[in-house]
Amino acid sequence: MPTKKLYWEDPYQREFDAVVGSIDGNRVILNQTCFYAKSGGQVGDTGELNGARVADTIKDDAGNAVHILEEPNFKLGDVIHGKIDWERRYKIMKLHSAAHIVYNFMSKVYPGAKIASSGIVDERKDKQDYILPDGWDKEKLVIVEKYANDFIAADKEIKCWTDADGIRHWLVAGVPDMHCGGIHVKRTSEIGRVSVKRGKKPGAGKERIEISLIE
């Protein structure tokens, strides 16, 4: 059975207890975890298991969260205590939610805009590559940033849930329902203000848009 995803039940849970189900060198699988495993463009969580540093969390073919430790200090079957790097995770949650909002306004301000490939969101930035049928217009990106920040400041509720088919959804009033298995904040106002900039050009016919938090 895949690792129970505590972060879907409560994305604000920072600590937890779990049973060690597998140890393979520095790769540890637990029966449940708050550590998000890298997928869908969102990086994996870091933190500690019984004080041992978790450098990354990835997903195996069975859907288990695999915790990559520097050096495990426990054995198979032990009950251990885990703690995520909350400051890092919370920034990722904010940026991931902001990315959905910016995407909504990119598709409105740049007619026909489409995501070119799976992006990446970590604690520093969200990076997403777009195809813009009408070409690049820097003034339009200023408009996207303003619309996004006005929307964020409106303090709208963000809802995330799993449907009967096991698909995760992300929804906020005024934005179309999106499929997303990532971790998000509960209200747009938690995001604060964001910067939306053009990044390094990723290739012909594509434009990279980078979102960062203004702190």
Backbone bond lengths (Angstrom), bond angles and torsions (degrees), N, CA, C in turn:
res aa  C-N    CA-C-N  psi(-1)  N-CA   C-N-CA  omega(-1)  CA-C   N-CA-C  phi
1 M - - - 1.466 - - 1.528 109.53 -
2 P 1.348 118.05 131.57 1.469 120.27 -179.47 1.529 111.73 -60.94
3 T 1.312 114.73 155.09 1.455 121.55 177.55 1.527 111.09 -53.20
4 K 1.322 117.35 133.77 1.461 121.33 176.45 1.525 108.61 -68.74
5 K 1.322 115.90 129.77 1.471 121.53 -174.87 1.526 110.01 -93.31
6 L 1.313 116.43 90.02 1.462 120.92 -179.90 1.519 111.69 -64.84
7 Y 1.322 117.17 -27.27 1.473 120.49 -177.56 1.527 112.16 -68.77
8 W 1.323 118.41 -19.85 1.461 120.25 174.37 1.520 111.23 -79.99
9 E 1.331 116.34 -30.08 1.467 120.38 178.25 1.524 110.76 -74.77
10 D 1.321 115.92 -39.72 1.467 120.95 178.78 1.528 108.75 -151.08
11 P 1.339 118.28 97.61 1.470 120.82 -177.84 1.531 113.42 -66.92
12 Y 1.330 117.46 -9.06 1.463 121.09 -179.62 1.536 112.09 -97.69
13 Q 1.322 117.95 -2.19 1.462 121.03 178.19 1.520 109.20 -70.40
14 R 1.313 115.46 128.16 1.466 120.00 -173.56 1.526 113.20 -105.55
15 E 1.342 117.60 -27.56 1.455 121.88 -176.65 1.525 109.79 -131.80
16 F 1.321 116.34 156.75 1.466 120.71 -176.99 1.528 109.62 -163.67
17 D 1.333 115.62 163.40 1.460 122.89 171.93 1.526 108.24 -112.25
18 A 1.306 116.60 147.27 1.463 120.70 -178.04 1.523 110.03 -155.36
19 V 1.335 115.31 164.41 1.459 122.08 176.74 1.527 108.83 -101.90
20 V 1.320 115.97 135.59 1.460 121.10 178.57 1.523 108.94 -74.73
21 G 1.337 116.55 116.12 1.461 121.16 -177.72 1.506 113.95 -97.85
22 S 1.353 117.04 -21.52 1.459 120.53 -178.13 1.522 109.99 -160.97
23 I 1.331 115.32 139.12 1.470 121.55 172.87 1.518 107.81 -133.44
24 D 1.321 116.13 122.84 1.453 122.37 177.31 1.521 107.35 -131.93
25 G 1.335 115.28 92.27 1.463 119.52 -174.15 1.520 109.84 66.63
26 N 1.326 115.84 -116.44 1.468 119.60 179.33 1.532 111.82 -101.88
27 R 1.336 116.92 12.36 1.465 122.40 -178.69 1.531 109.23 -103.06
28 V 1.324 115.35 119.42 1.467 120.78 -173.49 1.529 110.57 -122.58
29 I 1.343 115.61 132.47 1.459 122.32 175.22 1.522 108.59 -115.07
30 L 1.332 116.28 133.95 1.459 122.75 -179.83 1.523 110.20 -113.14
31 N 1.332 116.63 164.69 1.474 119.01 177.96 1.523 111.36 -73.33
32 Q 1.347 117.79 -21.93 1.460 122.60 176.69 1.520 108.46 -156.98
33 T 1.334 116.00 157.46 1.466 118.38 -176.69 1.525 112.13 -159.53
34 C 1.326 114.51 153.69 1.468 122.36 170.16 1.530 110.49 -95.68
35 F 1.319 117.19 -7.57 1.463 121.76 -177.51 1.526 109.99 -78.88
36 Y 1.327 116.66 119.77 1.457 120.82 176.80 1.519 109.32 -74.75
37 A 1.344 116.15 129.65 1.459 121.37 178.28 1.525 109.56 -88.81
38 K 1.312 117.08 132.32 1.461 122.40 -176.58 1.528 112.09 -49.34
39 S 1.323 115.81 124.98 1.464 121.63 176.21 1.518 108.85 -174.48
40 G 1.340 115.68 158.85 1.452 120.64 176.50 1.514 114.93 59.59
41 G 1.328 116.79 22.92 1.458 120.09 179.59 1.516 114.43 92.08
42 Q 1.337 117.88 -12.80 1.465 120.11 178.11 1.519 109.24 -92.26
43 V 1.335 116.52 132.30 1.461 121.22 -179.12 1.518 110.49 -69.24
44 G 1.326 115.42 160.72 1.453 121.13 178.64 1.518 111.83 -77.80
45 D 1.341 114.84 155.52 1.460 120.58 179.59 1.524 112.00 -75.28
46 T 1.327 114.54 157.17 1.458 123.44 171.55 1.526 107.74 -120.86
47 G 1.333 115.97 170.01 1.462 119.42 -179.83 1.515 111.57 157.03
48 E 1.355 116.35 -137.70 1.463 120.67 -177.50 1.525 111.07 -142.18
49 L 1.323 116.10 146.82 1.464 123.90 167.96 1.520 106.78 -124.31
50 N 1.333 116.71 113.66 1.467 121.65 -176.26 1.529 111.90 53.02
51 G 1.327 116.25 34.78 1.460 121.44 178.48 1.514 113.97 86.19
52 A 1.346 117.96 -12.18 1.467 120.96 177.72 1.526 108.53 -83.26
53 R 1.318 117.47 132.90 1.452 121.60 -174.57 1.527 112.17 -69.57
54 V 1.338 115.29 132.68 1.464 122.22 171.86 1.524 106.86 -96.78
55 A 1.326 116.97 112.86 1.456 121.51 -175.89 1.525 112.20 -82.07
56 D 1.343 116.61 -24.67 1.461 120.71 -178.75 1.522 108.52 -166.63
57 T 1.316 116.20 163.05 1.466 121.88 174.48 1.520 107.48 -135.10
58 I 1.340 115.62 125.73 1.456 121.20 -178.96 1.524 109.50 -125.68
59 K 1.315 116.70 173.55 1.463 121.24 -179.05 1.529 109.17 -113.19
60 D 1.356 116.53 135.86 1.461 119.14 176.10 1.527 110.45 -91.92
61 D 1.318 116.67 -178.98 1.457 121.09 -175.11 1.525 113.07 -65.56
62 A 1.324 116.80 -21.77 1.465 120.91 -179.77 1.524 112.37 -90.16
63 G 1.324 116.30 -0.96 1.456 120.33 179.71 1.514 114.35 89.47
64 N 1.341 116.85 7.91 1.462 120.42 177.65 1.521 111.50 -77.51
65 A 1.323 115.53 147.32 1.456 120.79 171.55 1.522 107.80 -82.09
66 V 1.322 116.54 120.79 1.461 121.98 -179.96 1.519 108.32 -104.48
67 H 1.314 116.48 114.82 1.460 122.70 -178.92 1.530 108.37 -87.26
68 I 1.316 117.38 121.82 1.458 122.00 179.93 1.527 108.06 -95.30
69 L 1.325 115.77 107.15 1.463 121.27 -176.99 1.520 111.40 -100.03
70 E 1.305 115.46 154.71 1.454 119.32 173.72 1.526 109.22 -69.83
71 E 1.355 116.41 -41.57 1.470 120.81 177.63 1.531 109.19 -164.28
72 P 1.333 118.73 106.81 1.471 120.99 179.46 1.530 110.73 -61.97
73 N 1.330 116.19 140.69 1.466 120.39 178.37 1.532 110.21 -120.05
74 F 1.337 116.28 33.28 1.460 122.03 -179.55 1.522 108.28 -148.03
75 K 1.343 116.93 175.64 1.458 120.02 -175.88 1.523 110.94 -128.25
76 L 1.322 115.50 170.46 1.457 122.88 -179.88 1.525 110.69 -54.95
77 G 1.339 116.18 131.01 1.461 121.26 178.15 1.512 114.56 91.80
78 D 1.322 117.63 -11.56 1.465 120.45 179.13 1.530 110.51 -67.65
79 V 1.327 114.70 149.15 1.465 120.58 169.56 1.523 106.39 -92.80
80 I 1.318 116.07 121.68 1.465 120.01 -175.42 1.537 110.10 -121.97
81 H 1.332 114.61 165.29 1.465 120.89 179.52 1.522 108.61 -113.28
82 G 1.334 115.73 128.08 1.453 120.64 -179.74 1.518 112.25 -112.44
83 K 1.309 115.48 151.60 1.466 121.39 179.54 1.517 108.43 -146.33
84 I 1.334 116.85 121.52 1.458 120.00 179.31 1.528 110.49 -83.23
85 D 1.326 114.93 158.81 1.463 120.89 172.45 1.525 105.98 -76.32
86 W 1.323 115.72 93.45 1.462 120.78 -171.23 1.525 112.75 -67.29
87 E 1.315 117.41 -40.94 1.472 119.65 -179.01 1.530 110.36 -58.00
88 R 1.336 116.67 -43.25 1.454 121.27 178.25 1.529 110.60 -66.49
89 R 1.327 116.43 -48.77 1.468 120.97 -178.04 1.521 111.80 -58.63
90 Y 1.343 116.41 -43.36 1.463 119.71 -176.23 1.530 111.06 -63.53
91 K 1.321 116.89 -37.58 1.469 120.10 176.23 1.529 110.38 -63.94
92 I 1.334 116.58 -40.36 1.459 120.52 178.59 1.520 110.41 -63.73
93 M 1.335 116.98 -42.87 1.465 121.07 178.22 1.520 111.45 -58.92
94 K 1.318 116.29 -44.60 1.466 121.03 179.40 1.524 110.71 -61.91
95 L 1.329 116.02 -47.99 1.454 119.97 -177.09 1.531 112.28 -67.17
96 H 1.329 116.94 -36.00 1.461 119.46 179.74 1.528 110.50 -66.42
97 S 1.329 116.70 -42.06 1.461 119.74 176.92 1.520 110.64 -65.12
98 A 1.323 116.44 -40.87 1.466 120.51 178.23 1.526 111.15 -61.88
99 A 1.325 117.07 -35.58 1.464 120.98 -178.97 1.527 111.32 -62.30
100 H 1.331 117.38 -39.07 1.461 120.53 178.20 1.534 110.67 -65.64
101 I 1.318 115.50 -40.10 1.465 120.11 -179.07 1.526 110.18 -67.73
102 V 1.323 116.88 -44.02 1.462 120.47 178.86 1.528 110.37 -63.47
103 Y 1.325 116.78 -40.36 1.467 119.84 177.82 1.527 110.89 -57.89
104 N 1.325 116.26 -41.78 1.465 120.70 178.98 1.527 111.14 -57.47
105 F 1.332 116.72 -44.96 1.464 119.78 -177.97 1.527 112.31 -79.80
106 M 1.330 117.95 -27.40 1.473 119.54 173.20 1.520 109.45 -60.58
107 S 1.335 117.08 -42.27 1.463 120.40 -177.52 1.526 112.06 -70.47
108 K 1.332 116.96 -20.99 1.462 120.59 178.05 1.532 112.09 -88.58
109 V 1.320 116.63 -42.92 1.463 121.43 -175.39 1.532 111.65 -80.19
110 Y 1.333 116.30 -35.15 1.463 121.97 174.48 1.533 107.12 -107.60
111 P 1.327 118.85 89.96 1.466 121.39 -176.22 1.533 112.59 -52.83
112 G 1.332 115.15 130.09 1.459 119.95 178.46 1.513 114.47 82.55
113 A 1.338 118.38 3.61 1.466 121.12 179.98 1.524 110.66 -59.64
114 K 1.337 116.16 135.71 1.457 121.60 179.76 1.520 110.39 -135.34
115 I 1.329 115.62 150.05 1.452 120.60 175.15 1.526 108.20 -70.64
116 A 1.332 116.28 129.03 1.463 120.59 -177.29 1.519 112.06 -83.61
117 S 1.322 117.09 -34.90 1.462 121.28 -177.84 1.517 108.61 -162.57
118 S 1.320 115.72 165.27 1.453 120.37 179.99 1.520 110.78 -60.96
119 G 1.317 117.04 127.18 1.455 121.45 -178.93 1.510 111.48 -87.94
120 I 1.318 115.70 -163.43 1.459 121.62 179.22 1.511 108.84 -142.77
121 V 1.336 116.21 135.59 1.454 120.61 175.42 1.521 108.17 -127.62
122 D 1.332 115.58 126.51 1.452 121.83 174.66 1.524 107.77 -129.43
123 E 1.324 117.56 -162.17 1.458 119.99 -176.19 1.529 113.19 -77.68
124 R 1.326 117.44 -8.31 1.458 120.99 -178.17 1.531 112.43 -100.12
125 K 1.323 116.05 -46.65 1.467 120.16 -175.89 1.522 111.37 -152.07
126 D 1.329 114.71 160.82 1.455 121.47 162.17 1.518 106.04 -106.18
127 K 1.331 117.07 129.17 1.457 121.90 179.21 1.521 108.73 -120.24
128 Q 1.324 116.49 124.84 1.453 121.25 -177.52 1.519 109.51 -137.19
129 D 1.316 116.83 133.49 1.464 121.64 178.63 1.520 110.02 -97.24
130 Y 1.322 115.43 131.32 1.463 122.61 -177.20 1.516 111.11 -118.16
131 I 1.329 114.66 152.39 1.454 122.43 165.74 1.523 106.46 -105.69
132 L 1.335 116.43 122.17 1.459 122.27 -177.02 1.531 108.61 -113.88
133 P 1.330 118.08 101.91 1.473 121.61 -175.46 1.523 114.58 -54.88
134 D 1.329 116.98 -34.84 1.464 120.14 -178.14 1.523 112.94 -92.99
135 G 1.331 116.91 6.30 1.457 120.37 177.45 1.530 113.33 86.60
136 W 1.318 114.47 175.72 1.457 122.00 -176.60 1.517 111.83 -78.51
137 D 1.336 116.01 138.33 1.464 122.78 175.58 1.517 106.72 -143.95
138 K 1.345 117.07 106.40 1.463 120.20 -174.49 1.519 113.07 -64.65
139 E 1.330 117.21 -29.45 1.458 119.73 -179.88 1.526 111.12 -67.26
140 K 1.317 116.30 -32.25 1.460 119.69 179.08 1.525 111.38 -66.27
141 L 1.333 116.90 -33.37 1.460 119.48 -179.78 1.528 110.71 -67.87
142 V 1.325 117.43 -32.28 1.469 121.50 174.90 1.529 109.17 -61.77
143 I 1.317 116.29 -39.56 1.459 121.37 178.75 1.523 110.62 -67.17
144 V 1.336 116.39 -42.65 1.464 120.79 177.76 1.526 110.21 -57.63
145 E 1.329 116.50 -46.01 1.459 120.60 -179.29 1.530 111.02 -61.11
146 K 1.326 117.66 -43.57 1.463 121.32 179.84 1.530 110.92 -64.19
147 Y 1.318 116.71 -47.67 1.467 120.08 179.08 1.528 111.09 -59.36
148 A 1.331 116.28 -43.03 1.459 120.68 -178.97 1.528 111.42 -63.61
149 N 1.326 117.06 -44.74 1.464 119.83 -178.78 1.528 111.64 -69.60
150 D 1.306 118.13 -36.09 1.462 120.36 175.87 1.524 110.39 -64.37
151 F 1.327 116.54 -40.94 1.462 121.70 179.35 1.527 110.58 -65.29
152 I 1.317 116.36 -44.60 1.471 122.01 179.27 1.522 110.75 -60.38
153 A 1.328 117.00 -43.21 1.468 121.92 -177.32 1.527 112.53 -67.82
154 A 1.331 117.15 -16.67 1.471 120.91 -178.80 1.527 112.56 -72.12
155 D 1.323 117.83 -5.59 1.468 122.78 174.65 1.532 112.02 57.86
156 K 1.321 115.73 55.57 1.462 121.31 179.06 1.529 110.63 -88.97
157 E 1.319 115.51 148.34 1.464 121.02 177.71 1.530 110.04 -75.40
158 I 1.336 115.93 136.99 1.460 122.29 175.34 1.522 108.18 -107.47
159 K 1.323 116.23 126.21 1.461 121.20 -179.03 1.524 110.27 -111.79
160 C 1.331 116.18 135.40 1.455 122.37 175.32 1.525 108.69 -131.47
161 W 1.343 117.08 136.19 1.457 119.92 -179.47 1.518 110.06 -157.90
162 T 1.336 114.77 166.78 1.463 122.21 177.42 1.521 108.36 -109.16
163 D 1.335 117.12 128.86 1.460 119.59 -179.39 1.531 111.20 -86.17
164 A 1.327 116.40 -177.98 1.466 121.92 -175.91 1.519 112.73 -63.59
165 D 1.328 117.46 -21.76 1.462 121.91 179.13 1.529 112.73 -92.68
166 G 1.342 115.55 5.65 1.461 119.66 179.19 1.512 114.84 81.52
167 I 1.330 116.99 12.86 1.463 121.58 -179.84 1.521 110.09 -92.51
168 R 1.316 116.16 132.32 1.460 121.44 178.29 1.525 110.52 -85.28
169 H 1.340 115.17 141.71 1.461 121.26 -179.08 1.522 110.50 -123.02
170 W 1.334 114.92 150.14 1.478 123.60 173.89 1.518 106.78 -126.29
171 L 1.343 116.33 127.91 1.467 119.00 -176.44 1.518 111.03 -148.30
172 V 1.333 115.51 136.70 1.457 122.47 172.13 1.522 106.23 -141.44
173 A 1.323 116.47 142.62 1.464 120.89 -177.35 1.524 110.71 -55.19
174 G 1.342 116.02 128.87 1.453 120.86 179.70 1.507 114.39 97.71
175 V 1.343 116.68 -4.83 1.466 121.91 179.21 1.525 107.85 -129.92
176 P 1.333 119.01 136.47 1.460 120.96 179.18 1.526 112.66 -59.51
177 D 1.324 115.73 148.14 1.458 122.59 175.04 1.527 109.26 -56.33
178 M 1.344 116.59 132.67 1.458 121.44 178.79 1.518 109.59 -125.54
179 H 1.327 117.08 144.41 1.457 121.84 175.04 1.525 108.46 -82.31
180 C 1.324 116.78 127.75 1.468 120.10 -179.00 1.522 109.99 -162.60
181 G 1.319 116.52 127.63 1.452 121.58 177.61 1.513 113.18 -97.76
182 G 1.341 116.53 9.65 1.464 120.88 -179.15 1.516 113.23 -77.74
183 I 1.327 115.39 -173.82 1.461 122.40 -177.39 1.520 108.80 -111.60
184 H 1.340 115.67 133.59 1.455 120.76 -172.26 1.531 111.94 -133.97
185 V 1.335 114.64 160.79 1.461 120.64 173.65 1.533 108.74 -76.81
186 K 1.333 115.71 166.41 1.465 120.24 -176.43 1.525 113.39 -89.13
187 R 1.338 116.88 -22.88 1.459 120.11 -179.85 1.524 109.27 -138.39
188 T 1.310 116.10 145.35 1.469 119.93 -177.44 1.524 112.40 -61.62
189 S 1.337 117.18 -32.83 1.465 120.10 -176.58 1.529 112.95 -63.15
190 E 1.343 117.08 -21.12 1.463 120.21 178.39 1.525 111.35 -65.94
191 I 1.313 116.52 -24.32 1.465 120.99 -177.09 1.519 111.66 -67.16
192 G 1.325 116.68 -37.71 1.456 120.55 -173.92 1.520 109.29 79.36
193 R 1.310 117.73 -159.01 1.462 120.96 179.64 1.526 110.32 -89.19
194 V 1.325 115.12 148.59 1.467 120.23 179.81 1.524 110.93 -125.68
195 S 1.310 114.14 154.88 1.459 122.28 173.05 1.533 107.61 -104.23
196 V 1.326 116.20 132.55 1.467 121.14 178.81 1.529 107.43 -119.95
197 K 1.327 116.71 112.40 1.462 121.27 -173.31 1.530 111.57 -129.88
198 R 1.310 115.00 160.54 1.459 121.32 173.30 1.518 108.33 -81.34
199 G 1.336 116.50 130.08 1.452 120.80 178.46 1.515 112.03 -96.79
200 K 1.320 115.95 -169.83 1.456 121.99 178.37 1.528 109.28 -63.05
201 K 1.320 116.30 132.19 1.461 120.51 -176.39 1.527 109.80 -61.84
202 P 1.346 117.45 123.96 1.469 120.66 -174.61 1.526 114.47 -83.33
203 G 1.328 117.25 -12.78 1.462 120.24 -178.61 1.513 110.68 158.89
204 A 1.304 116.47 169.94 1.462 121.41 -177.92 1.525 111.02 -58.74
205 G 1.327 115.22 132.99 1.452 120.84 176.74 1.509 114.96 80.60
206 K 1.343 117.52 4.58 1.461 120.91 -178.11 1.531 110.45 -127.05
207 E 1.321 114.96 153.04 1.461 121.47 174.98 1.527 108.58 -131.97
208 R 1.324 116.02 134.03 1.466 120.83 179.06 1.535 108.81 -95.38
209 I 1.323 115.97 126.62 1.455 122.48 176.29 1.507 109.26 -109.54
210 E 1.328 116.73 127.55 1.448 121.80 -177.05 1.530 110.19 -116.14
211 I 1.321 115.35 132.43 1.467 122.37 179.66 1.516 108.12 -114.66
212 S 1.322 116.92 133.40 1.456 121.23 175.29 1.524 109.26 -137.23
213 L 1.319 115.21 156.34 1.460 120.81 178.68 1.517 110.08 -80.30
214 I 1.329 116.58 139.66 1.464 121.47 173.77 1.515 107.09 -95.25
215 E 1.322 116.54 108.78 1.470 121.03 -174.17 1.512 111.57 -115.17
